[in-house]
Amino acid sequence: MAALVKFKESLNDTDNQLSSWIGEDFCKWKGVGCNNETGHVVKLDLRSIKGLGGQISPSLLDLKYLNYFDLSNNDFQGIPIPSFLGSLEQLTYLNLSFASFAGMVPPHLGNLSNLRHLDLSQRYYLNGWAADLYWLSGLSSLEYLNMRRVNISLATTHWLQAINMLPFLTDLYLSGCYLTNLPPSLLPSSNLTSLSVLDLSFNHFNSSVPQWLFNISTLVDLGLRRCSVKGLYEHLANGNFCGFRKLRLAGNDIGGEISEVVRNLAGCTENSLEELSLSSNRLSGQLPDSIRHFKKLRSISLDGNLITGPIPASVGELSNLNYLDLRQNNWEGYLLQNHLQGLAKLDTFMISSSLSSRKALVFNISYDWVPPFNLTTIAISHCDVGPKLPAWLESQTQLNEVHLTDLAISDTIPHWIWKLSLKIETLDLSNNQLRGELPISLPFSSGTWVDLSSNRIGGPLPLWPDVSYLILANNLFSGSIPASIGHVMQTLQILDLSGNFLTGSIPSSLGKVKPLIYLFLSNNQLTGKIHDEWGSSQDLDTIDVSHNHFCGEIPTSICSLPQLFELNVASNNLSGELSLSLKNCTILDLLDLGVNKFTGNIPSWIGESLTSLSVLRLRGNLFKGNIPQTLCHLSGLHILDLAENYLSGSIPACLGNLSGLSSSASYPQQPLYLRALPVLATEVVTKGRELRYTLTLDLVNIIDFSSNNLTGEIPEEITSLSSLGALNLSHNQLKGWIPHKVEGLHLLETLDFSSNHLSGQIPATMTSMTSLNHLNLSWNNFSGPIPSANQFLTFNDPSIYEGNPQLCGSPLSTKCTTPDVGDDGVRSYANGETDIDSHGDMPTFD
């Protein structure tokens, strides 16, 4: 008992889950199991104990007969796995999965010769790792090994050799382990004579499927998802996967005909396939009727391929099916009751068509049809289901995930949907034409995701206490944001109310919602000052209040938010000089202050303190003075927009040092659970139009200094920004020539130098800028012939050259007599000289 008491004392039990650990009868304590005859402690099952963490006391070593130890699904906050666990010699079961252990896996675990079950799998954000796997050889009794997401890259050359020393191993999970080596053979021989489950998904092998996989006669469950293995189609088409019960081969760039895959798998002597996952590949052709032969199939995932044509009605004969995912293919035709009538065990149904027309796949199911199944998950997108929500959905009383998006539904939201609120975890009815009003109050389960964006829902905003993700963007909601929203909806993590008709101010209670991460209030009619009470939302990542009518200054407390990554207050009536408090937003990636009434000089501290910026947009304000040299310190910048101000002086030559504009924009891959989130948008002016960039911000590289009072010459250094996509210096007072090496901007799509005092000839070398598709050189003092090769042959609008009386050549009516311009764009003069640098003698004109 003393050992257990010391063990408990070392733990953090914040929710007092081990309150039963008192008194003398420790065998009745929660999670403690004793041998009925000897009374010795043989089992500690403390999995999923809410609030459990802290340290692991070595007093466990006094439990000499302990054979079962489970701490899974707890939070030990990154402490290492104690090495002394390797001295618990009687252990047969050890489960430390998802318990937030980190650091090196102690090789001392190799001393547990009686161990049959070892689970060290962990969450994706932790950094558990193993120096090698040689210690596995000591686990001579091991049957189950799970090291999912443990970094074993240091063992990539010998991992299979180590596993091959475990003759009783039946289940092996090494997904996401940073492995890069998939050996072609097992030398000298295979000891994996008991292996039935092998999961090597989410590694990066970049090699062919080894033959030894097919030589393990006991192997029935294979996971090779997203691990860059080659040759899978050939093995599928040749029937080499006969005998497998579960095949998970998603995300491996498998090409070829889906009909060949199905035909060969269906032709296996013993058709025992229960699960088939081929999602996110390049399989094409039509799904054949022979799919009916998979009588034991319980799960099929074909989403994210190029499969065409109608869905065969024989899918409805798969009577054991409980999971069906057909999303993101090029389906056509009709989905009938026959497709679903025989699927009595169906639990999850997901389908969408990738074709541009929503009419490509049409649901033709009787309005009063009663399904034989009761789904928990339904996801239907980009099909013709409308104009009303199918009545048969009302019979699906067990739904907890509902995605019915882009279905041409123009109905009111039926009342039966709200009856599901306590069971629903995700409700997504976005991109329809749903109308009506929402219930002001509804009970949801904790952490619910609700997305009703892009509909025609109006009325006042709801207050749903347990909803954590509320996305109501692009609707007709009106009135004010309820003052109590932050008090009632205390679990909010995402709030998107953008694109409505909301009035009034931002309630100060929103700044008191501690879990809040994303706040989108743009494109409304909100007024007043932005409140200055943001200190409680310490996880706030994104604030977008653009396109409203806010006045006053940016509140100083906004930059007390340590995680603030994106701040967009564009298109309001904010004024004054920029507050020094903005210096504290040191991890800002996007700062958009455009189209307001900010005054004064652009502060030099922007370039000194906000060094993480990739987007800086100050256009449309009242800034004056010079462009600060310190902006050249923003090496990660991809958008620099200072247009429509009163800036003077010259363009800093050091802008050529902006390395972010010399490389493709690159952002870290979002975690999977974030990919459905709204993305903060910003506006840039390019090709003469104002565009709203959202998901493609990482593809944009832009400098816009237009409509200021800038003087001097265009610095030659700017031509080193080789990945610049748009350069707009129009409507300034610039003089001199177009920079000599302008062709160095080889990815430039938009170039606008109009309305300046530039002179000289248009460089012939600009014809090598083959990405250029928008050019404006009007209202300058350019002279000589217009280049006539490559992209310049497509610039047929004479207005882009107007206001330059000394220019000649197509598309202008003024013709050049000499010199001639060849196909390569280089001018050839009568005396035999060429004008490669484009600044030679003037031609004559007719």
LOKOLSE-457006 format. One record per residue (C-alpha): x, y, z; residue number from 1. Coordinates in steps of 0.02 Angstrom, whole numbers. Example, Ala and Ser with C-alpha at 12.3 -4.5 7.8 and 13.67 -1.06 7.14 Angstrom:
BEGIN
x_y_z_pos
615_-225_390_1;
684_-53_357_2;
END
This chain:
BEGIN
x_y_z_pos
0_0_0_1;
143_119_38_2;
206_104_-141_3;
35_154_-208_4;
24_302_-89_5;
194_366_-145_6;
144_340_-326_7;
-14_442_-300_8;
81_581_-212_9;
194_601_-363_10;
45_626_-479_11;
-54_782_-517_12;
-236_734_-494_13;
-316_903_-526_14;
-493_834_-539_15;
-474_721_-387_16;
-510_567_-491_17;
-412_458_-368_18;
-515_510_-218_19;
-552_327_-183_20;
-368_297_-142_21;
-395_303_45_22;
-418_171_179_23;
-335_3_199_24;
-423_-97_63_25;
-316_-38_-83_26;
-383_-179_-193_27;
-545_-77_-206_28;
-457_83_-256_29;
-499_149_-429_30;
-392_66_-562_31;
-306_-55_-443_32;
-320_-241_-475_33;
-262_-377_-355_34;
-234_-564_-366_35;
-385_-644_-283_36;
-279_-774_-194_37;
-122_-680_-142_38;
-190_-502_-130_39;
-38_-438_-225_40;
-63_-287_-339_41;
-54_-355_-517_42;
-143_-218_-614_43;
-143_-28_-625_44;
-270_31_-753_45;
-269_222_-746_46;
-312_258_-927_47;
-412_413_-972_48;
-411_486_-797_49;
-462_667_-825_50;
-331_788_-762_51;
-200_656_-722_52;
-17_702_-745_53;
137_745_-644_54;
281_623_-615_55;
296_434_-604_56;
366_379_-435_57;
499_241_-429_58;
395_169_-286_59;
312_66_-422_60;
464_-48_-414_61;
398_-111_-247_62;
248_-185_-339_63;
344_-345_-377_64;
196_-435_-454_65;
131_-295_-566_66;
96_-367_-738_67;
-25_-239_-812_68;
10_-51_-817_69;
-96_72_-918_70;
-74_262_-912_71;
-144_297_-1085_72;
-244_454_-1129_73;
-178_562_-988_74;
-70_718_-989_75;
107_704_-923_76;
155_864_-1015_77;
308_805_-1108_78;
406_718_-969_79;
514_572_-1027_80;
461_392_-1003_81;
547_337_-841_82;
688_214_-876_83;
650_118_-715_84;
493_48_-798_85;
614_-73_-879_86;
638_-153_-707_87;
456_-205_-687_88;
503_-380_-739_89;
330_-459_-723_90;
246_-338_-844_91;
153_-419_-987_92;
53_-263_-1034_93;
120_-84_-1044_94;
17_55_-1122_95;
84_234_-1118_96;
-6_293_-1276_97;
-71_470_-1293_98;
-13_512_-1118_99;
97_658_-1176_100;
264_578_-1139_101;
408_645_-1243_102;
596_630_-1262_103;
695_471_-1293_104;
613_302_-1274_105;
722_218_-1142_106;
807_61_-1209_107;
787_-10_-1033_108;
614_-66_-1090_109;
705_-205_-1180_110;
726_-291_-1011_111;
540_-334_-1005_112;
558_-510_-1072_113;
380_-557_-1020_114;
299_-410_-1109_115;
168_-458_-1237_116;
87_-288_-1268_117;
183_-123_-1287_118;
98_38_-1344_119;
202_198_-1350_120;
101_289_-1484_121;
86_476_-1460_122;
2_634_-1518_123;
69_719_-1674_124;
140_872_-1587_125;
257_783_-1466_126;
438_738_-1500_127;
460_562_-1436_128;
604_473_-1519_129;
711_317_-1511_130;
899_312_-1534_131;
887_135_-1603_132;
776_-18_-1597_133;
904_-149_-1549_134;
826_-157_-1375_135;
673_-240_-1451_136;
770_-403_-1462_137;
747_-422_-1273_138;
558_-426_-1291_139;
554_-607_-1341_140;
369_-630_-1295_141;
304_-473_-1382_142;
143_-494_-1481_143;
84_-313_-1501_144;
195_-161_-1537_145;
129_14_-1571_146;
253_158_-1591_147;
144_270_-1698_148;
218_445_-1720_149;
375_403_-1621_150;
524_466_-1722_151;
630_313_-1759_152;
723_390_-1906_153;
888_347_-1821_154;
838_166_-1839_155;
786_178_-2021_156;
928_64_-2078_157;
894_-76_-1955_158;
711_-63_-1902_159;
658_-215_-2002_160;
804_-316_-1938_161;
752_-274_-1759_162;
569_-317_-1791_163;
621_-481_-1872_164;
686_-537_-1701_165;
508_-547_-1632_166;
438_-716_-1686_167;
273_-700_-1590_168;
231_-525_-1654_169;
55_-517_-1724_170;
19_-329_-1730_171;
145_-196_-1784_172;
103_-11_-1798_173;
244_104_-1857_174;
143_239_-1945_175;
215_415_-1949_176;
384_360_-1881_177;
494_456_-2005_178;
556_297_-2087_179;
636_313_-2259_180;
699_137_-2291_181;
588_-8_-2344_182;
710_-152_-2371_183;
678_-259_-2526_184;
708_-420_-2431_185;
715_-501_-2260_186;
888_-573_-2237_187;
939_-705_-2202_188;
761_-765_-2170_189;
595_-706_-2103_190;
546_-737_-1923_191;
382_-642_-1944_192;
282_-802_-1947_193;
140_-737_-1839_194;
119_-560_-1907_195;
-61_-522_-1954_196;
-68_-331_-1944_197;
64_-215_-2019_198;
41_-26_-2028_199;
183_75_-2105_200;
76_223_-2158_201;
133_404_-2160_202;
317_368_-2187_203;
417_417_-2340_204;
493_262_-2417_205;
496_317_-2600_206;
529_137_-2653_207;
441_-11_-2729_208;
329_-131_-2635_209;
444_-271_-2572_210;
402_-450_-2612_211;
423_-506_-2431_212;
258_-422_-2389_213;
169_-553_-2494_214;
271_-696_-2422_215;
203_-673_-2245_216;
62_-798_-2255_217;
-18_-738_-2093_218;
-30_-555_-2147_219;
-211_-502_-2173_220;
-211_-316_-2127_221;
-93_-198_-2220_222;
-79_-9_-2199_223;
29_87_-2324_224;
-61_254_-2327_225;
36_404_-2390_226;
206_323_-2383_227;
268_350_-2562_228;
276_167_-2612_229;
279_123_-2797_230;
208_-22_-2895_231;
47_-39_-2796_232;
-64_-35_-2951_233;
29_-179_-3032_234;
9_-285_-2876_235;
-175_-239_-2864_236;
-207_-274_-3048_237;
-113_-440_-3038_238;
-210_-504_-2889_239;
-61_-508_-2772_240;
-167_-440_-2630_241;
-281_-592_-2625_242;
-303_-657_-2448_243;
-297_-486_-2365_244;
-445_-434_-2261_245;
-396_-251_-2243_246;
-301_-146_-2371_247;
-264_36_-2331_248;
-170_107_-2480_249;
-231_288_-2485_250;
-124_432_-2545_251;
9_340_-2645_252;
-19_415_-2818_253;
-89_251_-2883_254;
-142_272_-3064_255;
-235_156_-3181_256;
-410_88_-3203_257;
-518_58_-3051_258;
-607_-78_-3149_259;
-447_-182_-3159_260;
-418_-165_-2973_261;
-595_-218_-2928_262;
-599_-358_-3057_263;
-439_-439_-2993_264;
-480_-420_-2809_265;
-654_-488_-2841_266;
-579_-638_-2930_267;
-482_-698_-2779_268;
-520_-879_-2734_269;
-563_-830_-2557_270;
-639_-658_-2566_271;
-616_-606_-2385_272;
-592_-418_-2408_273;
-673_-319_-2268_274;
-592_-148_-2288_275;
-527_-63_-2446_276;
-454_112_-2439_277;
-392_182_-2605_278;
-430_365_-2573_279;
-322_511_-2633_280;
-246_420_-2782_281;
-265_439_-2971_282;
-378_292_-3010_283;
-487_325_-3161_284;
-619_243_-3268_285;
-787_179_-3209_286;
-825_80_-3053_287;
-880_-91_-3118_288;
-1031_-194_-3071_289;
-913_-328_-3006_290;
-900_-227_-2846_291;
-1049_-335_-2793_292;
-933_-483_-2763_293;
-858_-406_-2606_294;
-991_-483_-2496_295;
-889_-464_-2336_296;
-841_-283_-2369_297;
-878_-171_-2221_298;
-782_-14_-2272_299;
-737_60_-2440_300;
-649_228_-2469_301;
-628_286_-2649_302;
-631_472_-2616_303;
-512_590_-2704_304;
-487_495_-2867_305;
-533_523_-3050_306;
-669_392_-3062_307;
-801_437_-3191_308;
-973_387_-3248_309;
-1122_325_-3148_310;
-1113_237_-2981_311;
-1160_54_-3011_312;
-1319_-2_-2928_313;
-1226_-158_-2871_314;
-1152_-53_-2730_315;
-1321_-79_-2649_316;
-1287_-267_-2637_317;
-1144_-244_-2512_318;
-1253_-291_-2365_319;
-1113_-288_-2236_320;
-1056_-113_-2281_321;
-1051_12_-2138_322;
-932_142_-2213_323;
-948_212_-2389_324;
-844_360_-2449_325;
-862_409_-2632_326;
-820_594_-2619_327;
-721_697_-2744_328;
-737_592_-2901_329;
-810_636_-3070_330;
-976_549_-3042_331;
-1119_574_-3164_332;
-1297_513_-3177_333;
-1422_473_-3042_334;
-1412_406_-2866_335;
-1566_299_-2837_336;
-1645_207_-2692_337;
-1573_47_-2764_338;
-1398_110_-2725_339;
-1440_117_-2540_340;
-1587_1_-2509_341;
-1482_-152_-2467_342;
-1361_-63_-2350_343;
-1447_-96_-2184_344;
-1285_-88_-2086_345;
-1227_77_-2160_346;
-1162_197_-2028_347;
-1062_324_-2131_348;
-1110_387_-2304_349;
-1007_518_-2397_350;
-1020_570_-2579_351;
-983_718_-2693_352;
-945_752_-2875_353;
-792_849_-2932_354;
-869_899_-3098_355;
-904_1083_-3120_356;
-1091_1061_-3139_357;
-1190_1020_-2984_358;
-1314_935_-3102_359;
-1186_800_-3145_360;
-1242_691_-3000_361;
-1427_699_-2958_362;
-1513_618_-2810_363;
-1672_537_-2872_364;
-1745_465_-2713_365;
-1929_465_-2666_366;
-1974_602_-2546_367;
-2056_480_-2425_368;
-1924_343_-2438_369;
-1881_258_-2272_370;
-1698_203_-2267_371;
-1651_34_-2195_372;
-1503_111_-2102_373;
-1478_238_-1963_374;
-1324_342_-2000_375;
-1207_427_-1878_376;
-1113_522_-2015_377;
-1176_593_-2179_378;
-1078_703_-2299_379;
-1155_752_-2466_380;
-1080_894_-2567_381;
-1091_971_-2741_382;
-1235_865_-2801_383;
-1414_906_-2849_384;
-1516_858_-2698_385;
-1629_1010_-2686_386;
-1736_1108_-2683_387;
-1777_1040_-2510_388;
-1681_941_-2382_389;
-1726_757_-2410_390;
-1866_705_-2292_391;
-1785_534_-2266_392;
-1649_620_-2165_393;
-1777_647_-2027_394;
-1772_460_-1992_395;
-1584_469_-1955_396;
-1598_497_-1769_397;
-1420_446_-1724_398;
-1329_576_-1830_399;
-1181_661_-1748_400;
-1093_725_-1905_401;
-1194_812_-2040_402;
-1113_890_-2195_403;
-1242_942_-2326_404;
-1154_1076_-2428_405;
-1177_1152_-2601_406;
-1333_1051_-2640_407;
-1446_1183_-2721_408;
-1561_1177_-2569_409;
-1672_1330_-2552_410;
-1778_1270_-2407_411;
-1801_1333_-2232_412;
-1703_1233_-2104_413;
-1826_1099_-2045_414;
-1863_1086_-1860_415;
-1808_905_-1851_416;
-1627_962_-1876_417;
-1632_1052_-1709_418;
-1697_896_-1622_419;
-1526_821_-1655_420;
-1433_963_-1570_421;
-1381_866_-1415_422;
-1306_726_-1520_423;
-1229_832_-1657_424;
-1041_860_-1653_425;
-1030_938_-1826_426;
-1170_1025_-1922_427;
-1117_1094_-2091_428;
-1255_1159_-2205_429;
-1147_1289_-2292_430;
-1159_1349_-2473_431;
-1344_1322_-2499_432;
-1490_1443_-2509_433;
-1565_1403_-2340_434;
-1674_1540_-2269_435;
-1769_1585_-2113_436;
-1708_1621_-1937_437;
-1613_1518_-1809_438;
-1674_1470_-1635_439;
-1598_1595_-1514_440;
-1555_1461_-1387_441;
-1517_1277_-1414_442;
-1429_1143_-1311_443;
-1280_1068_-1404_444;
-1151_945_-1345_445;
-988_1022_-1287_446;
-866_1070_-1426_447;
-992_1068_-1569_448;
-944_1135_-1741_449;
-1084_1230_-1832_450;
-1058_1300_-2007_451;
-1209_1382_-2089_452;
-1108_1502_-2197_453;
-1158_1560_-2371_454;
-1345_1543_-2356_455;
-1488_1668_-2341_456;
-1521_1649_-2155_457;
-1571_1809_-2067_458;
-1636_1880_-1906_459;
-1540_1900_-1743_460;
-1386_1801_-1698_461;
-1410_1645_-1592_462;
-1328_1613_-1424_463;
-1284_1429_-1415_464;
-1184_1398_-1255_465;
-1089_1238_-1297_466;
-1044_1277_-1478_467;
-856_1300_-1495_468;
-849_1334_-1683_469;
-984_1450_-1750_470;
-970_1499_-1934_471;
-1116_1605_-1996_472;
-1025_1705_-2131_473;
-1110_1771_-2288_474;
-1290_1771_-2231_475;
-1422_1902_-2193_476;
-1404_1917_-2005_477;
-1444_2089_-1938_478;
-1449_2183_-1775_479;
-1308_2191_-1651_480;
-1193_2057_-1586_481;
-1270_2011_-1417_482;
-1180_2098_-1274_483;
-1181_1936_-1175_484;
-1103_1828_-1311_485;
-938_1810_-1219_486;
-1024_1762_-1058_487;
-1144_1636_-1135_488;
-1028_1557_-1265_489;
-876_1533_-1156_490;
-806_1387_-1257_491;
-794_1481_-1423_492;
-636_1446_-1521_493;
-692_1507_-1692_494;
-820_1644_-1723_495;
-851_1695_-1904_496;
-990_1822_-1929_497;
-915_1905_-2083_498;
-1020_1958_-2231_499;
-1183_1999_-2141_500;
-1278_2158_-2096_501;
-1231_2171_-1914_502;
-1231_2341_-1831_503;
-1173_2414_-1667_504;
-1004_2384_-1586_505;
-899_2233_-1539_506;
-956_2175_-1366_507;
-816_2188_-1239_508;
-868_2016_-1175_509;
-790_1938_-1332_510;
-620_1989_-1267_511;
-651_1884_-1113_512;
-676_1718_-1204_513;
-519_1626_-1154_514;
-520_1487_-1286_515;
-551_1606_-1433_516;
-427_1579_-1575_517;
-507_1650_-1733_518;
-620_1803_-1742_519;
-693_1856_-1910_520;
-812_2006_-1911_521;
-770_2082_-2081_522;
-894_2152_-2207_523;
-1029_2208_-2088_524;
-1092_2379_-2034_525;
-1012_2382_-1862_526;
-972_2552_-1787_527;
-891_2636_-1640_528;
-719_2604_-1570_529;
-637_2434_-1562_530;
-643_2396_-1377_531;
-482_2387_-1277_532;
-516_2230_-1173_533;
-425_2088_-1260_534;
-312_2027_-1121_535;
-408_1868_-1077_536;
-403_1787_-1250_537;
-222_1734_-1239_538;
-240_1606_-1379_539;
-311_1729_-1505_540;
-223_1700_-1671_541;
-324_1799_-1798_542;
-429_1957_-1791_543;
-516_2018_-1948_544;
-632_2167_-1926_545;
-603_2240_-2100_546;
-738_2324_-2205_547;
-840_2401_-2065_548;
-859_2579_-1998_549;
-747_2574_-1845_550;
-668_2737_-1790_551;
-533_2789_-1668_552;
-366_2703_-1648_553;
-306_2523_-1640_554;
-328_2473_-1457_555;
-165_2452_-1363_556;
-218_2288_-1281_557;
-226_2196_-1448_558;
-39_2173_-1447_559;
-43_2101_-1273_560;
-104_1943_-1359_561;
52_1833_-1368_562;
-12_1721_-1509_563;
-80_1856_-1626_564;
-29_1803_-1801_565;
-145_1900_-1916_566;
-225_2072_-1890_567;
-338_2147_-2022_568;
-425_2312_-1987_569;
-432_2371_-2169_570;
-569_2479_-2242_571;
-633_2566_-2086_572;
-621_2745_-2022_573;
-476_2717_-1902_574;
-362_2866_-1881_575;
-213_2939_-1790_576;
-31_2890_-1791_577;
12_2707_-1767_578;
28_2666_-1583_579;
193_2606_-1515_580;
97_2462_-1438_581;
96_2378_-1609_582;
282_2346_-1582_583;
231_2209_-1461_584;
145_2107_-1599_585;
311_2025_-1632_586;
248_1865_-1715_587;
126_1950_-1834_588;
126_1870_-2006_589;
-6_1983_-2083_590;
-40_2166_-2043_591;
-172_2249_-2150_592;
-211_2430_-2105_593;
-264_2479_-2280_594;
-397_2607_-2326_595;
-412_2700_-2162_596;
-357_2874_-2106_597;
-193_2838_-2019_598;
-72_2984_-2020_599;
109_3025_-1989_600;
263_2937_-2054_601;
271_2750_-2078_602;
359_2701_-1916_603;
534_2632_-1934_604;
498_2508_-1794_605;
387_2406_-1911_606;
544_2341_-1994_607;
635_2323_-1829_608;
503_2239_-1720_609;
381_2152_-1837_610;
512_2046_-1921_611;
396_1898_-1950_612;
283_1992_-2071_613;
244_1913_-2238_614;
104_2036_-2281_615;
112_2223_-2245_616;
-30_2325_-2319_617;
-40_2511_-2279_618;
-122_2573_-2440_619;
-256_2706_-2444_620;
-206_2805_-2289_621;
-130_2975_-2255_622;
50_2921_-2224_623;
184_3043_-2276_624;
373_3054_-2276_625;
498_2929_-2344_626;
483_2741_-2356_627;
584_2682_-2205_628;
746_2592_-2245_629;
706_2473_-2102_630;
569_2390_-2206_631;
714_2306_-2295_632;
737_2201_-2137_633;
573_2110_-2172_634;
656_1964_-2258_635;
500_1856_-2259_636;
389_1986_-2343_637;
282_1929_-2491_638;
161_2075_-2505_639;
217_2255_-2478_640;
76_2375_-2520_641;
103_2560_-2481_642;
-5_2628_-2623_643;
-119_2781_-2615_644;
-31_2879_-2480_645;
73_3039_-2481_646;
244_2960_-2474_647;
391_3054_-2546_648;
576_3028_-2575_649;
655_2886_-2671_650;
624_2700_-2673_651;
752_2619_-2557_652;
880_2519_-2655_653;
892_2397_-2510_654;
722_2326_-2557_655;
824_2212_-2667_656;
870_2122_-2506_657;
691_2062_-2475_658;
734_1879_-2494_659;
552_1827_-2476_660;
519_1908_-2645_661;
662_1809_-2722_662;
583_1642_-2677_663;
414_1561_-2685_664;
306_1596_-2535_665;
309_1447_-2419_666;
196_1421_-2269_667;
196_1273_-2150_668;
66_1141_-2192_669;
-88_1166_-2086_670;
-136_1025_-1970_671;
-279_924_-2038_672;
-405_989_-1912_673;
-374_1169_-1970_674;
-399_1146_-2155_675;
-585_1184_-2151_676;
-562_1348_-2060_677;
-599_1516_-2140_678;
-438_1594_-2201_679;
-399_1776_-2170_680;
-411_1873_-2332_681;
-323_2029_-2388_682;
-344_2136_-2542_683;
-209_2174_-2668_684;
-221_2275_-2826_685;
-152_2187_-2978_686;
-193_2189_-3163_687;
-292_2347_-3132_688;
-417_2259_-3020_689;
-434_2239_-2834_690;
-429_2056_-2793_691;
-465_1971_-2630_692;
-335_1840_-2593_693;
-373_1703_-2469_694;
-306_1527_-2488_695;
-183_1581_-2624_696;
-91_1710_-2520_697;
56_1593_-2514_698;
70_1605_-2704_699;
74_1795_-2713_700;
228_1908_-2717_701;
184_2092_-2740_702;
256_2267_-2721_703;
135_2411_-2745_704;
194_2590_-2717_705;
71_2670_-2838_706;
-15_2839_-2815_707;
114_2924_-2704_708;
239_3064_-2733_709;
395_2957_-2751_710;
540_3032_-2847_711;
709_2978_-2913_712;
747_2825_-3018_713;
686_2647_-3005_714;
829_2560_-2914_715;
920_2427_-3015_716;
924_2318_-2858_717;
737_2286_-2871_718;
769_2174_-3021_719;
848_2044_-2906_720;
675_2002_-2836_721;
663_1854_-2953_722;
498_1785_-2886_723;
403_1950_-2890_724;
233_1924_-2969_725;
169_2104_-2978_726;
258_2272_-2975_727;
156_2432_-2976_728;
247_2599_-2967_729;
117_2698_-3066_730;
60_2876_-3028_731;
220_2941_-2950_732;
356_3063_-3004_733;
488_2935_-3051_734;
615_2974_-3187_735;
756_2888_-3279_736;
753_2725_-3376_737;
674_2557_-3346_738;
809_2461_-3250_739;
939_2382_-3363_740;
913_2204_-3293_741;
724_2209_-3282_742;
715_2038_-3367_743;
778_1968_-3200_744;
596_1982_-3143_745;
560_1826_-3245_746;
403_1775_-3146_747;
323_1947_-3158_748;
142_1940_-3218_749;
92_2121_-3190_750;
200_2274_-3223_751;
130_2451_-3209_752;
247_2601_-3228_753;
112_2717_-3297_754;
96_2903_-3257_755;
277_2942_-3212_756;
419_3035_-3300_757;
515_2883_-3360_758;
611_2896_-3523_759;
723_2799_-3640_760;
676_2646_-3740_761;
576_2496_-3685_762;
712_2364_-3657_763;
708_2231_-3792_764;
760_2104_-3660_765;
587_2121_-3583_766;
527_2000_-3716_767;
608_1861_-3614_768;
484_1897_-3472_769;
364_1765_-3536_770;
253_1765_-3381_771;
203_1946_-3410_772;
18_1961_-3453_773;
-24_2137_-3395_774;
81_2287_-3444_775;
49_2474_-3429_776;
183_2600_-3481_777;
65_2742_-3527_778;
94_2926_-3491_779;
283_2931_-3480_780;
418_2991_-3599_781;
469_2826_-3677_782;
537_2828_-3853_783;
587_2710_-3992_784;
508_2549_-4053_785;
396_2438_-3950_786;
470_2261_-3937_787;
380_2136_-4046_788;
417_1960_-3986_789;
345_1834_-3864_790;
223_1909_-3739_791;
231_2081_-3820_792;
139_2010_-3971_793;
-12_1986_-3858_794;
-16_2167_-3794_795;
-137_2233_-3925_796;
-215_2374_-3824_797;
-135_2540_-3880_798;
-192_2626_-3719_799;
-52_2540_-3622_800;
73_2644_-3723_801;
-26_2806_-3744_802;
48_2970_-3684_803;
222_2925_-3751_804;
230_3026_-3914_805;
404_2961_-3960_806;
352_2777_-3958_807;
320_2685_-4120_808;
268_2514_-4180_809;
120_2399_-4153_810;
-9_2419_-4079_811;
16_2608_-4100_812;
-29_2688_-4266_813;
144_2770_-4274_814;
260_2660_-4376_815;
448_2646_-4354_816;
559_2666_-4509_817;
723_2606_-4432_818;
791_2511_-4345_819;
708_2343_-4377_820;
662_2233_-4230_821;
696_2048_-4259_822;
603_1897_-4194_823;
718_1896_-4044_824;
663_2072_-3999_825;
836_2146_-4031_826;
848_2307_-4134_827;
959_2299_-4289_828;
1019_2464_-4360_829;
1066_2502_-4541_830;
1251_2516_-4495_831;
1251_2336_-4434_832;
1253_2379_-4249_833;
1129_2306_-4126_834;
1050_2390_-3977_835;
1045_2247_-3852_836;
1038_2362_-3704_837;
894_2458_-3785_838;
967_2628_-3748_839;
1044_2665_-3919_840;
1009_2800_-4048_841;
833_2855_-4085_842;
745_2788_-4240_843;
652_2899_-4360_844;
463_2904_-4375_845;
338_2919_-4515_846;
END
